[in-house]
Amino acid sequence: MAKSRPPYPAEFRQQMVELVQAGRTPAELAREFGCTAQSIVNWVGQAAADAGRPLPGKAVLSTAERTELTRLRRENRQLRMERDILAKAAAWFAGRGEKTSTPSSS
């Protein structure tokens, strides 16, 4: 399993993106600054998507879209949980009502 490290600061990532846009290659930046070339390529792609210019052949969500998607998934999970709780409560109350009712004498 690969080692995990804290995320690079946003300022560092932005500097790498700017250096790539100025003509440096991700490989040479990776050697110089000690991060992976793939990370730099990912940062460049994300910056392009955030600017509304996604790289050709890449379907990337902007940061705002990714944040909204995460929020909506969390909200959806919460609503499902609430629905399940209400369904169980309704079934419990329906079952309880049948057991406590007394039959009428004829």
C-alpha angles and dihedrals in degrees: 000000000000121000115257122222134180115274117270113256116265091242091056092049091049091051091052090050091050092049091052090049088051090058107269117131123240090236095058092044090050091054092046099045102030101242128111123273089228091058090053091048089051092050091050091050092048092048090052091050091048089052090052094251107102115190115260114269093017122108100200128163117227116243090255091051091047091050091049092048091052091049092048093048090051091048091048091051090050093049092049091051091049091048091051092049091050092047091052091047092050091050091048093050092045091052093045092051091057094050097048098046113102119222113244118244116239 
